[in-house]
């Protein structure tokens, strides 16, 4: 039950991603907003309007308390407009091919014009994604924030990213109204593996954005100890600002959900494939493993991929001749994916192979541990692997280590055969493992402790260091 309003302080939450948007980054903010009212803080959320080209799951709205007010604003997103146009053009071109258009091929001038057009669109996509394509939401978020803060006295501003540009809205509002501001980094800015693809000017702007946030935010919350250490190394005079609140899970979401029943050995991936988080090594390793088995095993194995970018797994599986084993889908409702995770024999976890991914702890790891199923982790030595060692019930292979992946699949399949149908879908908590440390009802108390810190300095007072 919510704490009575008279006892509650007020926090203005600025979050580009918020239910019913169903991207991975939404869940941390949603969990905080769900339990903050029970801990003396009433959130008011500024977010974007719904859009047909952003995946939504309206069932998530049931997890938001009625006391949480949500203000949705317009966003000028030129990048997404260009992407929609490109998608439309690609569909039209595909339709012409499907109709076996036998018209004479276009001339050199037309082909050259198409190349120029593609180059121009690519250049525009790049230009409108610096530092990210959500930058043009800032004026709308700030305008709504000014309107809200003039009507009532908020005690604190909380921003969460990515997109990292939204912290600028928190900075502006904090300076105008001289309120404490807490910035939450779900992903790093400078240390993000995406920066490998950026030009020098983009890297400079990313670093500038990080310096602005660190200088003016009262507290910077991160999700890994690796990220905190990196920030402390870059900003030693501000080291006291950096706090770790890991990602986690909401135990209430897993109660009374019955597992799906699968009639074969099932490996399940749920998440987003992008950058160096790629299915290639697993799919190739799975194909090699199947080659070591009797052909009948193929009929008793399936690898299911759910989420954004999972079509990559299907394409590679087709190339390797294992398309009947590997099945892919887009995003599905969260409650449905929980049922499938509970029923799977092994949950596949992939973290990128580049050097900057060593500090990544994907939020999916906590959800996997919450259902108490075996985890197959493809990752390098990292903080995430240390967490899995505490969990205990996992298999591990480094990227490119095919003997390790074949050995892991052998052990997992043997365990499946030994378990028998009677034990399918049963949760088996690893002995000695206590996952309550990742329970959001515990974690939100850490956030509230930060909110209640009496020594938060007022933003707008110059710090000890220059921005540049």
Wavefront OBJ file of the C-alpha trace (Angstrom):
o trace
v 0.000 0.000 0.000
v 1.270 3.476 -0.853
v 2.454 5.750 1.912
v -0.097 8.547 2.537
v 0.594 11.664 0.471
v 1.211 13.820 3.555
v 4.224 11.684 4.412
v 5.631 11.527 0.910
v 8.285 13.583 -0.764
v 8.019 14.212 -4.507
v 10.477 13.202 -7.213
v 10.259 14.282 -10.854
v 11.396 11.344 -12.998
v 12.539 12.075 -16.559
v 12.637 8.859 -18.570
v 12.494 8.635 -22.350
v 11.617 4.946 -22.059
v 8.653 4.146 -19.826
v 5.709 1.738 -20.070
v 3.975 0.820 -22.245
v 7.271 1.037 -24.175
v 8.807 -2.397 -23.652
v 12.499 -2.005 -24.426
v 14.988 -3.515 -21.966
v 15.906 -0.211 -20.311
v 12.309 0.452 -19.307
v 12.144 -2.182 -16.578
v 14.602 -0.633 -14.111
v 12.740 2.684 -14.091
v 9.381 0.914 -13.926
v 10.496 -1.135 -10.906
v 11.746 1.947 -9.069
v 8.512 3.851 -9.732
v 6.459 0.872 -8.595
v 8.070 0.729 -5.148
v 9.089 4.333 -4.442
v 5.607 5.238 -3.129
v 5.904 2.479 -0.523
v 9.136 4.088 0.630
v 8.052 7.672 1.094
v 8.585 9.093 -2.395
v 5.863 9.875 -4.931
v 7.121 9.823 -8.545
v 5.794 11.992 -11.347
v 7.117 10.815 -14.713
v 7.850 12.794 -17.879
v 8.183 10.517 -20.899
v 7.427 10.448 -24.629
v 4.161 9.780 -26.422
v 3.456 6.290 -27.645
v 4.395 5.543 -31.241
v 3.531 2.731 -33.614
v 7.189 2.105 -34.457
v 8.242 1.645 -30.819
v 7.375 -1.759 -29.384
v 4.791 -1.517 -26.601
v 3.411 -3.921 -24.023
v 0.330 -2.380 -22.416
v 0.226 -5.060 -19.747
v 3.209 -3.273 -18.162
v 0.920 -0.400 -17.199
v -0.718 -2.670 -14.627
v 2.560 -2.638 -12.708
v 2.501 1.134 -12.207
v 0.689 2.356 -9.054
v -2.254 4.679 -9.665
v -0.505 7.352 -7.587
v 2.281 7.653 -10.180
v 1.331 10.430 -12.584
v 2.644 10.063 -16.126
v 3.028 13.045 -18.469
v 3.684 12.188 -22.105
v 5.115 14.723 -24.500
v 5.715 15.109 -28.199
v 9.194 14.350 -29.527
v 10.847 15.639 -32.678
v 12.825 12.600 -33.799
v 14.246 13.230 -37.264
v 16.380 10.070 -37.054
v 13.313 7.869 -36.598
v 11.523 9.694 -39.415
v 14.406 8.909 -41.761
v 14.419 5.276 -40.632
v 10.684 5.010 -41.295
v 11.211 6.465 -44.759
v 14.039 3.996 -45.472
v 11.866 1.097 -44.333
v 9.027 2.231 -46.565
v 11.350 2.544 -49.558
v 12.834 -0.900 -48.899
v 9.363 -2.446 -48.815
v 8.421 -0.767 -52.077
v 11.605 -2.046 -53.705
v 10.965 -5.548 -52.381
v 7.412 -5.399 -53.742
v 8.719 -4.474 -57.195
v 11.111 -7.421 -57.101
v 8.320 -9.742 -55.959
v 6.200 -8.653 -58.904
v 9.057 -9.576 -61.238
v 9.288 -6.093 -62.597
v 10.885 -6.613 -66.008
v 11.222 -2.986 -66.955
v 14.543 -1.906 -68.383
v 17.160 -1.350 -65.659
v 17.606 2.305 -64.636
v 20.196 4.357 -66.441
v 23.481 5.578 -65.066
v 22.038 8.925 -63.988
v 19.218 7.268 -62.040
v 21.620 4.825 -60.374
v 23.952 7.679 -59.454
v 21.025 9.648 -58.011
v 20.036 6.662 -55.886
v 23.584 6.342 -54.555
v 23.660 10.050 -53.676
v 20.292 9.706 -51.968
v 21.442 6.717 -49.908
v 24.620 8.555 -48.913
v 22.670 11.663 -47.932
v 20.241 9.660 -45.799
v 23.093 7.821 -44.087
v 24.850 11.118 -43.382
v 21.643 12.562 -41.939
v 21.154 9.507 -39.727
v 24.672 9.997 -38.391
v 24.216 13.728 -37.866
v 20.921 13.335 -36.022
v 22.296 10.684 -33.668
v 24.878 12.912 -31.960
v 25.002 12.348 -29.022
v 21.824 10.321 -29.660
v 18.735 10.754 -31.794
v 16.561 11.615 -28.790
v 18.316 14.963 -28.291
v 15.409 16.917 -29.768
v 13.138 15.647 -26.999
v 14.957 17.824 -24.468
v 13.005 21.067 -25.202
v 9.689 19.236 -24.797
v 10.789 17.500 -21.584
v 12.109 20.761 -20.141
v 8.946 22.677 -21.076
v 6.761 20.065 -19.376
v 9.096 19.998 -16.377
v 8.912 23.782 -15.969
v 5.119 23.632 -16.087
v 4.986 20.884 -13.471
v 7.547 22.430 -11.136
v 5.730 25.759 -11.185
v 2.571 23.988 -10.026
v 4.090 21.989 -7.183
v 7.252 21.742 -5.174
v 9.274 18.683 -6.156
v 12.002 17.689 -3.731
v 14.310 16.091 -6.282
v 14.892 15.405 -9.989
v 15.820 11.916 -11.203
v 16.980 11.198 -14.753
v 17.856 7.793 -16.166
v 19.661 6.855 -19.358
v 20.228 5.841 -22.080
v 19.423 7.911 -24.032
v 22.107 9.932 -22.293
v 20.979 13.244 -23.763
v 17.943 13.238 -21.478
v 20.220 14.103 -18.539
v 20.437 17.574 -20.088
v 16.773 18.064 -19.195
v 17.582 17.223 -15.588
v 20.562 19.580 -15.611
v 18.498 22.488 -16.983
v 15.595 21.980 -14.575
v 17.915 21.501 -11.604
v 19.681 24.798 -12.352
v 16.455 26.738 -12.961
v 14.701 25.536 -9.796
v 17.831 24.816 -7.713
v 16.778 21.280 -6.861
v 18.944 18.241 -6.127
v 19.479 16.052 -9.171
v 20.309 12.331 -9.266
v 21.488 10.914 -12.611
v 21.150 7.169 -13.256
v 23.437 5.524 -15.849
v 22.004 2.179 -16.903
v 24.820 2.063 -19.494
v 28.119 3.941 -19.624
v 28.663 6.924 -21.903
v 32.416 7.005 -22.508
v 33.008 3.338 -21.643
v 30.207 2.011 -23.856
v 31.294 -0.457 -26.541
v 29.213 1.549 -29.057
v 31.919 4.206 -28.959
v 34.142 1.933 -31.063
v 32.071 3.006 -34.076
v 32.161 6.763 -33.386
v 34.147 9.510 -35.097
v 36.555 11.653 -33.098
v 34.147 14.571 -32.816
v 31.436 12.207 -31.557
v 33.769 10.828 -28.914
v 34.608 14.373 -27.823
v 30.917 15.252 -27.512
v 30.209 12.046 -25.562
v 33.025 12.891 -23.158
v 31.754 16.462 -22.829
v 28.256 15.206 -22.017
v 29.637 12.912 -19.322
v 31.683 15.748 -17.790
v 28.621 18.002 -17.687
v 26.572 15.364 -15.904
v 29.296 14.518 -13.401
v 29.972 18.177 -12.628
v 26.373 19.240 -11.994
v 24.592 16.111 -10.758
v 24.523 15.638 -6.992
v 24.784 11.854 -7.277
v 25.529 9.585 -10.236
v 24.121 6.075 -9.893
v 25.629 3.255 -11.974
v 24.803 -0.434 -12.257
v 28.268 -2.032 -12.056
v 31.323 -1.649 -9.881
v 33.466 -1.566 -13.038
v 31.669 1.541 -14.265
v 31.988 3.212 -10.870
v 35.736 2.568 -10.815
v 36.136 4.001 -14.323
v 34.302 7.180 -13.343
v 36.322 7.498 -10.149
v 39.532 7.214 -12.174
v 38.418 9.968 -14.549
v 36.966 12.234 -11.866
v 38.881 11.532 -8.631
v 37.749 14.769 -6.972
v 34.105 13.716 -7.507
v 34.546 10.090 -6.457
v 32.063 10.492 -3.604
v 29.259 11.110 -6.098
v 29.317 7.667 -7.674
v 27.049 4.990 -6.227
v 26.237 1.458 -7.413
v 22.682 0.143 -7.505
v 22.685 -2.982 -9.615
v 19.901 -4.011 -11.903
v 17.599 -6.616 -10.434
v 14.184 -8.186 -10.652
v 10.744 -7.764 -9.156
v 9.831 -11.026 -7.374
v 6.129 -10.179 -7.581
v 6.249 -10.613 -11.362
v 7.363 -14.240 -11.121
v 4.774 -15.469 -8.673
v 1.848 -17.530 -9.924
v 3.248 -17.753 -13.457
v 3.256 -21.340 -14.630
v 6.076 -22.445 -16.942
v 5.503 -23.335 -20.564
v 6.036 -27.011 -21.296
v 8.424 -27.878 -24.096
v 8.569 -31.329 -25.648
v 12.298 -31.196 -26.394
v 15.583 -29.890 -25.035
v 15.098 -26.122 -25.137
v 17.731 -23.384 -25.040
v 16.178 -19.929 -24.805
v 17.604 -16.466 -25.443
v 15.617 -13.384 -24.457
v 17.064 -9.957 -25.110
v 18.556 -7.744 -27.771
v 21.289 -8.688 -30.240
v 23.387 -5.724 -31.357
v 27.000 -4.680 -31.728
v 29.276 -7.391 -30.342
v 26.341 -9.078 -28.610
v 26.022 -11.495 -31.473
v 24.564 -15.009 -31.819
v 27.218 -16.120 -34.324
v 29.470 -18.075 -31.978
v 26.576 -19.887 -30.315
v 24.849 -20.789 -33.588
v 28.102 -22.061 -35.104
v 28.895 -23.969 -31.929
v 25.408 -25.485 -31.859
v 25.807 -26.628 -35.469
v 29.185 -28.228 -34.674
v 27.724 -29.924 -31.597
v 24.833 -31.369 -33.616
v 27.339 -32.793 -36.091
v 28.796 -34.879 -33.242
v 25.391 -36.353 -32.416
v 23.102 -38.895 -33.971
v 20.845 -37.198 -36.575
v 17.808 -37.989 -34.403
v 19.045 -35.490 -31.793
v 18.105 -32.621 -34.103
v 14.454 -33.543 -33.607
v 14.881 -33.320 -29.839
v 16.605 -29.916 -29.627
v 15.473 -26.349 -30.183
v 17.086 -22.956 -29.623
v 14.553 -20.146 -29.265
v 15.508 -16.476 -29.736
v 13.128 -13.728 -28.589
v 13.853 -10.032 -28.902
v 15.166 -7.243 -31.084
v 17.795 -8.219 -33.633
v 17.115 -11.946 -33.262
v 16.495 -12.305 -36.972
v 20.314 -12.430 -37.239
v 20.239 -15.815 -35.526
v 17.704 -17.119 -38.046
v 19.732 -15.963 -41.042
v 22.910 -17.649 -39.811
v 21.029 -20.813 -38.822
v 19.693 -21.072 -42.372
v 23.205 -20.684 -43.793
v 24.469 -23.481 -41.520
v 21.557 -25.815 -42.167
v 20.123 -25.748 -38.624
v 17.076 -23.598 -39.368
v 14.764 -26.337 -38.051
v 16.526 -26.185 -34.689
v 16.905 -22.414 -34.326
v 13.641 -20.463 -34.162
v 13.415 -16.694 -33.861
v 10.803 -14.159 -32.883
v 10.569 -10.486 -32.091
v 9.582 -8.994 -28.746
v 6.681 -10.671 -26.946
v 4.787 -9.654 -23.755
v 6.909 -9.834 -20.632
v 4.653 -12.273 -18.795
v 4.852 -14.612 -21.781
v 8.638 -14.549 -21.894
v 8.746 -15.310 -18.163
v 6.633 -18.425 -18.781
v 9.033 -19.535 -21.480
v 12.097 -18.810 -19.342
v 10.632 -20.886 -16.524
v 10.025 -23.799 -18.884
v 13.332 -23.724 -20.756
v 16.084 -26.208 -19.942
v 18.881 -23.683 -20.422
v 18.802 -19.879 -20.625
v 21.329 -18.387 -23.044
v 23.189 -15.248 -21.962
v 25.486 -13.434 -24.406
v 27.736 -10.473 -23.574
v 29.989 -8.831 -26.169
v 33.565 -9.915 -26.794
v 35.183 -6.455 -27.040
v 37.281 -5.025 -24.221
v 34.637 -2.540 -23.079
v 32.065 -5.306 -22.632
v 34.077 -6.708 -19.717
v 32.270 -4.206 -17.479
v 28.790 -4.956 -18.828
v 26.228 -6.734 -16.669
v 23.104 -7.119 -18.754
v 19.847 -6.794 -16.815
v 18.730 -10.139 -18.243
v 21.153 -11.986 -15.961
v 19.046 -11.112 -12.904
v 15.803 -12.190 -14.508
v 17.407 -15.477 -15.494
v 18.560 -16.050 -11.925
v 15.099 -15.158 -10.631
v 13.571 -18.190 -12.393
v 16.310 -20.473 -11.032
v 17.112 -22.184 -14.320
v 20.555 -23.216 -15.640
v 22.313 -20.406 -17.525
v 24.669 -20.835 -20.461
v 26.909 -17.768 -20.441
v 28.950 -16.767 -23.465
v 31.268 -14.042 -22.223
v 34.807 -13.193 -21.240
v 36.157 -12.955 -17.700
v 34.134 -10.145 -16.209
v 32.104 -8.808 -13.312
v 29.063 -10.546 -14.799
v 30.857 -13.891 -14.718
v 31.696 -13.322 -11.051
v 27.980 -12.875 -10.352
v 27.244 -16.151 -12.121
v 29.887 -17.896 -10.014
v 27.907 -16.813 -6.977
v 24.784 -18.231 -8.606
v 26.498 -21.528 -9.354
v 24.017 -23.076 -11.779
v 25.661 -22.142 -15.062
v 27.790 -23.232 -18.003
v 30.401 -20.975 -19.540
v 32.303 -20.567 -22.801
v 34.455 -17.733 -24.082
v 33.721 -16.368 -27.544
v 35.439 -18.575 -30.110
v 36.124 -21.488 -27.753
v 34.236 -24.191 -29.652
v 35.474 -27.133 -27.534
v 34.054 -25.347 -24.467
v 30.667 -24.756 -26.081
v 30.446 -28.384 -27.254
v 31.353 -29.599 -23.765
v 28.766 -27.299 -22.179
v 26.031 -28.453 -24.552
v 26.970 -32.082 -23.851
v 26.578 -31.550 -20.095
v 23.344 -29.585 -20.440
v 21.782 -32.158 -22.769
v 22.840 -35.030 -20.525
v 21.259 -33.252 -17.539
v 18.081 -32.839 -19.587
v 17.943 -36.544 -20.409
v 18.589 -37.523 -16.801
v 16.026 -35.107 -15.396
v 13.108 -36.779 -17.157
v 9.740 -35.284 -18.026
v 8.590 -35.166 -14.396
v 11.093 -32.477 -13.514
v 10.631 -30.195 -16.506
v 10.055 -26.551 -15.646
v 10.736 -26.976 -11.919
v 12.669 -24.180 -10.278
v 15.793 -25.435 -8.570
v 17.493 -22.833 -6.434
v 21.267 -23.391 -6.337
v 22.335 -24.366 -2.797
v 23.687 -21.451 -0.805
v 22.551 -18.830 -3.330
v 20.447 -15.940 -2.036
v 19.040 -13.803 -4.839
v 17.384 -11.333 -2.457
v 20.343 -8.988 -2.979
v 18.952 -8.403 -6.490
v 15.365 -7.947 -5.290
v 14.139 -4.499 -6.356
v 12.230 -4.073 -3.089
v 15.661 -4.146 -1.423
v 17.397 -2.078 -4.087
v 14.806 0.700 -4.038
v 15.706 1.298 -0.405
v 19.252 2.082 -1.559
v 17.838 4.601 -4.013
v 15.652 6.123 -1.307
v 18.705 6.397 0.945
v 20.346 8.496 -1.786
v 17.192 10.592 -2.200
v 17.052 11.233 1.548
v 20.698 12.234 1.816
v 20.573 15.626 3.614
v 23.884 16.838 2.212
v 22.934 16.913 -1.473
v 24.390 20.207 -2.676
v 22.285 22.587 -4.723
v 22.955 22.356 -8.490
v 24.187 25.455 -10.233
v 26.974 26.124 -7.745
v 30.243 25.851 -9.665
v 32.218 22.693 -8.963
v 35.931 22.363 -8.381
v 36.759 21.484 -11.983
v 36.254 23.190 -15.314
v 33.991 21.446 -17.831
v 36.660 21.397 -20.508
l 1 2 3 4 5 6 7 8 9 10 11 12 13 14 15 16 17 18 19 20 21 22 23 24 25 26 27 28 29 30 31 32 33 34 35 36 37 38 39 40 41 42 43 44 45 46 47 48 49 50 51 52 53 54 55 56 57 58 59 60 61 62 63 64 65 66 67 68 69 70 71 72 73 74 75 76 77 78 79 80 81 82 83 84 85 86 87 88 89 90 91 92 93 94 95 96 97 98 99 100 101 102 103 104 105 106 107 108 109 110 111 112 113 114 115 116 117 118 119 120 121 122 123 124 125 126 127 128 129 130 131 132 133 134 135 136 137 138 139 140 141 142 143 144 145 146 147 148 149 150 151 152 153 154 155 156 157 158 159 160 161 162 163 164 165 166 167 168 169 170 171 172 173 174 175 176 177 178 179 180 181 182 183 184 185 186 187 188 189 190 191 192 193 194 195 196 197 198 199 200 201 202 203 204 205 206 207 208 209 210 211 212 213 214 215 216 217 218 219 220 221 222 223 224 225 226 227 228 229 230 231 232 233 234 235 236 237 238 239 240 241 242 243 244 245 246 247 248 249 250 251 252 253 254 255 256 257 258 259 260 261 262 263 264 265 266 267 268 269 270 271 272 273 274 275 276 277 278 279 280 281 282 283 284 285 286 287 288 289 290 291 292 293 294 295 296 297 298 299 300 301 302 303 304 305 306 307 308 309 310 311 312 313 314 315 316 317 318 319 320 321 322 323 324 325 326 327 328 329 330 331 332 333 334 335 336 337 338 339 340 341 342 343 344 345 346 347 348 349 350 351 352 353 354 355 356 357 358 359 360 361 362 363 364 365 366 367 368 369 370 371 372 373 374 375 376 377 378 379 380 381 382 383 384 385 386 387 388 389 390 391 392 393 394 395 396 397 398 399 400 401 402 403 404 405 406 407 408 409 410 411 412 413 414 415 416 417 418 419 420 421 422 423 424 425 426 427 428 429 430 431 432 433 434 435 436 437 438 439 440 441 442 443 444 445 446 447 448 449 450 451 452 453 454 455 456 457 458 459 460 461 462 463 464 465 466 467 468
